Amino acid sequence: MPSALNTFDLSAFLAETSSVEEQTQLAKAFVEAASTVGFFYVTGWQSVIPQELVDEVFVQRAILIDTSHLRQNERFFNLPLEKKDALAYTSSKANRGYLAFGREQASLSKHADQIEAEREANKDQKETFEIGNDSDPQYPEHWPAEDDLPGFRETMNRFHRLCDRLHLRLMSLLALSLSLPADFFTSRIDGRNHCLRLLHYPPVPRQGSQNRIGSHTDFGTTTLLWQDETGGLEIEAPDGSYVPVTPKEGTLIVNFGDVLARWSNDKLKSTVHRAVLPPPQEGEDENGMTRTRRSVAYFCNPNPDAVIECIPGLEGPDGKAKYEPVLAGEFYAKMLEAEIGV
């Protein structure tokens, strides 16, 4: 695994101005990165999601006392605990609401009892807020009151819709790279069954603290991740070592998840990753507190009724698939229930 991840400029592809030859070359490089590393940087995404919208959603470095000046993400996590708890996550099928510190436990295990033991030993050092498709009547959102966070709902819904649009374009590129019909993936992911997650990692003592998030893989098809300049994200190399994914201004990090690996019979890689404590900056006390880390993730998933089974032509040498067919919704809910406990 290279120490520096590939960077794909999708400007022309997203603007639909690239030639057939350019698209073919991009698709070839795209599937190579997807099948070897599973993580890469993307530029040119701003033609779909304006930078100013990300700036509004995203976290700013300075923690201000007057919350009217804070961006939406930071404004939410500065709410009193009782107001955040009133929006608590209640169901793995819904996957919406506030998760307090230590509630979710990222893990490589898929067994609830083992994950619970890990939670007791080393809780993940984060709090999150999960936002789904606001137009889904089956699972209502847990929105904060408009008086508490003016404009929060409107901003997050707009961001959710545009992330979905970008995801559809990425998956159409992936279909091209695998020589599949253009709508192979998009016809199975068009229900916007995705989760927008706001993440806050508070300062912790450098001495005696564990990783902010333990080693894990993501569950879905694709993850879109914006991270601040603090850093700490690492991915596992084939030799078991970990490689930093350094924050780069203006880039988006894309990685693939377990559903896509299963769909492709493991041709596409769902890479193990974690969030560790960032190294101290010049002038910082090595024995003091870490910096706050904030990120915004968009976890993309197939429609709940999509059947995830081996893509034709990607069977193993014996002509068989590694995995039995499974409904996407059942698979995803089972994984979340093990991690979160409901």
C-alpha positions in Angstrom: 0.0 0.0 0.0 1.5 3.4 -0.9 2.2 5.9 1.8 0.3 8.5 -0.2 -3.2 7.8 -1.4 -4.3 8.4 -5.0 -6.0 11.6 -5.8 -8.8 11.7 -8.4 -9.8 14.9 -10.0 -13.5 14.3 -10.9 -14.1 17.8 -12.2 -14.6 16.9 -15.9 -16.4 13.6 -15.1 -18.9 15.4 -12.8 -19.4 18.2 -15.2 -20.0 15.6 -18.0 -17.3 17.2 -20.2 -14.8 14.4 -20.3 -14.3 12.4 -23.4 -15.0 8.6 -23.7 -11.3 8.0 -23.6 -10.8 10.1 -20.5 -13.7 8.4 -18.8 -12.2 5.0 -19.6 -8.8 6.0 -18.2 -10.4 7.4 -15.1 -12.5 4.2 -14.6 -9.4 2.0 -15.0 -7.5 3.9 -12.3 -10.6 4.1 -10.1 -11.2 0.4 -10.0 -7.5 -0.2 -9.4 -7.6 2.0 -6.3 -10.8 0.4 -5.2 -9.4 -3.1 -5.4 -6.0 -2.4 -3.8 -6.3 0.4 -1.3 -10.0 1.1 -1.0 -9.3 4.7 0.1 -8.5 7.8 -2.0 -8.8 11.5 -2.2 -11.2 13.3 -4.5 -11.1 16.8 -5.9 -13.6 18.6 -8.1 -16.5 17.5 -5.9 -17.4 21.2 -5.4 -19.3 21.2 -8.7 -21.9 19.0 -6.9 -21.6 20.2 -3.3 -20.6 23.9 -3.0 -17.7 24.5 -0.7 -19.7 27.2 1.2 -22.3 24.5 2.1 -19.6 22.3 3.5 -18.2 25.2 5.4 -21.6 25.8 6.9 -22.0 22.1 7.9 -18.5 21.6 8.9 -16.6 22.4 12.1 -14.5 25.4 12.6 -11.3 25.3 14.7 -12.1 28.1 17.2 -14.5 27.2 20.0 -16.5 30.5 20.5 -18.6 31.3 23.5 -21.3 33.1 21.5 -22.9 30.1 19.7 -24.5 32.3 17.1 -21.1 32.5 15.4 -20.6 28.7 15.4 -21.1 26.5 12.3 -23.9 24.1 12.4 -21.9 21.0 13.5 -20.2 22.8 16.4 -23.4 24.5 17.4 -25.1 21.2 17.8 -22.4 19.7 20.0 -22.4 22.8 22.2 -26.1 22.3 23.1 -26.6 21.3 26.8 -26.4 17.6 27.3 -30.1 17.3 28.3 -31.1 18.7 24.9 -28.8 16.3 23.0 -30.0 13.4 25.1 -33.6 14.3 24.2 -32.6 13.5 20.6 -31.1 10.1 21.5 -30.7 7.3 19.0 -33.3 4.6 19.6 -33.2 2.1 16.8 -30.6 0.4 14.5 -33.3 0.2 11.8 -33.9 3.9 11.9 -30.3 4.9 12.5 -31.1 8.4 13.6 -30.3 10.7 16.6 -27.7 11.5 19.1 -25.1 9.0 20.3 -23.3 10.0 23.5 -19.7 9.3 24.4 -19.0 5.5 24.5 -22.4 4.5 23.1 -21.1 3.2 19.8 -18.1 0.9 19.7 -16.3 0.6 16.3 -14.9 -2.9 16.0 -13.6 -5.5 13.6 -15.9 -8.0 15.4 -19.4 -8.6 14.2 -20.5 -10.3 17.4 -22.4 -8.2 20.0 -20.9 -9.9 23.1 -17.3 -9.3 21.9 -18.1 -5.7 21.0 -19.6 -5.1 24.4 -16.4 -6.4 26.1 -14.4 -4.0 23.9 -16.7 -1.2 24.9 -16.2 -1.9 28.6 -12.4 -2.0 28.2 -11.8 1.0 25.8 -14.8 3.1 24.9 -14.6 5.1 21.6 -13.9 8.7 22.4 -16.5 10.5 20.4 -20.1 11.7 20.3 -22.1 11.8 17.1 -25.4 12.9 15.6 -27.0 10.7 12.8 -29.3 12.2 10.2 -31.2 10.1 7.6 -33.6 10.8 4.8 -36.0 13.4 6.1 -38.7 12.4 3.6 -38.8 8.8 4.9 -42.2 8.5 6.7 -41.3 5.2 8.4 -38.4 6.7 10.5 -38.9 10.3 11.7 -35.8 12.4 12.3 -34.7 13.6 15.7 -34.3 17.3 14.9 -33.3 19.8 17.5 -35.8 22.6 18.0 -35.6 25.4 15.5 -35.2 27.9 18.3 -32.2 26.0 19.6 -30.5 25.7 16.2 -32.0 28.0 13.6 -31.4 26.7 10.1 -29.9 23.4 11.2 -32.5 21.2 9.7 -32.6 23.1 6.4 -28.8 23.0 6.0 -28.4 19.3 6.9 -31.2 18.3 4.5 -29.7 20.2 1.6 -26.3 18.7 2.3 -27.8 15.2 2.6 -29.5 15.5 -0.8 -26.3 16.8 -2.5 -24.1 14.0 -1.0 -26.6 11.5 -2.4 -26.2 13.1 -5.8 -22.4 12.8 -5.6 -22.7 9.2 -4.4 -24.8 8.3 -7.5 -22.2 9.8 -9.8 -19.4 7.9 -8.0 -21.3 4.6 -8.3 -22.0 5.2 -12.0 -18.2 5.6 -12.4 -17.7 2.4 -10.5 -20.2 0.6 -12.8 -18.2 1.8 -15.8 -15.0 0.6 -14.3 -16.4 -2.9 -13.8 -17.9 -3.0 -17.3 -21.5 -3.1 -15.9 -24.6 -1.4 -17.2 -24.6 2.3 -16.2 -27.6 1.8 -13.8 -26.4 -1.4 -12.2 -25.7 0.3 -8.9 -27.7 3.5 -9.2 -31.0 1.5 -9.6 -30.3 -0.2 -6.3 -29.1 2.9 -4.3 -31.6 5.5 -5.4 -33.8 5.5 -2.2 -31.4 7.8 -0.3 -31.1 5.3 2.5 -28.0 7.0 3.7 -26.7 8.4 7.0 -25.1 11.8 7.5 -23.0 11.7 10.6 -21.6 14.7 12.5 -18.7 13.6 14.7 -17.0 15.4 17.7 -13.9 14.0 19.3 -13.2 16.0 22.5 -9.7 16.8 23.9 -8.3 13.9 25.9 -5.1 13.5 27.9 -2.2 12.2 25.7 -0.9 10.0 28.5 -3.0 6.8 29.0 -5.5 7.5 26.3 -6.5 4.9 23.7 -7.4 5.5 20.1 -10.3 7.8 19.4 -12.0 5.0 17.3 -10.8 1.5 17.3 -9.9 -0.5 14.1 -13.0 -1.2 12.0 -14.5 -1.3 8.5 -17.5 0.6 7.3 -20.7 -1.3 6.6 -22.2 0.2 3.4 -21.2 0.9 -0.2 -19.3 4.1 0.1 -18.3 6.6 2.7 -17.7 10.3 1.9 -15.6 11.9 4.6 -14.6 15.5 5.3 -12.1 15.9 8.1 -10.6 18.9 9.8 -6.9 19.7 9.9 -6.3 17.9 13.2 -5.8 14.5 11.6 -5.6 11.1 13.2 -7.3 8.9 10.5 -5.2 5.9 9.6 -5.7 2.9 7.3 -4.3 -0.6 7.6 -1.6 -1.7 5.1 -1.2 -5.3 4.0 1.6 -5.9 6.4 -0.6 -4.9 9.4 1.0 -1.4 9.8 -1.1 1.7 9.7 -0.7 4.6 7.2 -1.9 8.1 8.1 -4.5 9.7 5.8 -3.3 13.3 6.1 -5.9 16.1 5.8 -5.6 18.0 2.5 -7.4 21.2 2.0 -10.1 21.0 -0.7 -10.2 17.3 -0.8 -12.8 14.7 0.0 -11.9 11.2 1.3 -13.8 8.3 -0.3 -13.6 4.7 0.9 -15.6 1.6 0.2 -17.5 -0.6 2.8 -18.5 -4.1 3.5 -21.6 -4.2 1.4 -19.6 -3.3 -1.7 -16.9 -5.8 -0.9 -19.6 -8.5 -0.5 -21.3 -7.4 -3.7 -18.0 -7.7 -5.6 -16.9 -11.0 -4.1 -14.1 -9.0 -2.3 -12.7 -7.6 -5.6 -13.3 -4.2 -4.1 -11.7 -3.6 -0.8 -13.3 -2.6 2.5 -10.2 -1.3 4.3 -9.6 -1.4 8.0 -9.1 2.0 9.5 -9.1 3.8 12.8 -8.8 7.3 14.4 -5.7 7.8 16.6 -4.6 10.7 18.7 -2.9 13.3 16.5 0.8 14.0 17.0 1.5 17.2 19.0 2.1 20.3 17.0 5.1 22.5 17.5 4.9 24.1 20.9 2.3 21.7 22.2 2.9 19.8 25.5 3.5 16.1 24.7 2.0 15.3 28.1 -1.0 17.6 27.8 -4.4 17.4 26.1 -5.0 16.6 22.5 -6.7 18.9 20.1 -10.4 18.5 19.4 -11.1 16.6 16.2 -14.2 17.1 14.1 -15.4 15.4 10.9 -18.5 14.9 8.8 -19.2 11.5 7.2 -21.8 10.5 4.8 -22.4 6.7 4.9 -24.0 5.4 1.7 -26.1 2.3 1.6 -28.2 0.4 -0.9 -32.0 0.4 -0.8 -33.2 -1.8 2.1 -34.8 -4.2 -0.4 -31.8 -4.5 -2.6 -30.4 -8.1 -2.8 -26.6 -8.1 -2.3 -25.2 -11.0 -4.2 -22.1 -11.6 -6.2 -21.9 -9.4 -9.3 -22.0 -11.6 -12.4 -18.5 -12.2 -13.7 -16.8 -11.6 -10.3 -17.1 -15.2 -9.0 -14.0 -16.9 -7.7 -11.8 -19.3 -9.7 -14.1 -22.1 -8.7 -17.1 -20.2 -10.2 -18.6 -19.7 -6.8 -19.5 -16.7 -4.7 -18.0 -16.3 -1.2 -21.2 -15.0 0.4 -24.9 -16.0 0.4 -27.3 -13.3 -1.0 -28.6 -11.0 1.7 -31.1 -8.1 1.8 -29.2 -4.9 2.3 -31.5 -3.5 5.0 -31.2 -6.7 7.1 -27.4 -6.8 6.8 -27.0 -3.1 7.8 -29.4 -3.3 10.8 -27.7 -6.4 12.1 -24.3 -4.7 12.0 -25.5 -1.5 13.7 -27.3 -3.4 16.4 -24.1 -5.2 17.3 -22.1 -2.0 17.5 -24.6 0.2 19.3 -26.7 -2.3 21.2 -30.3 -1.4 20.0 
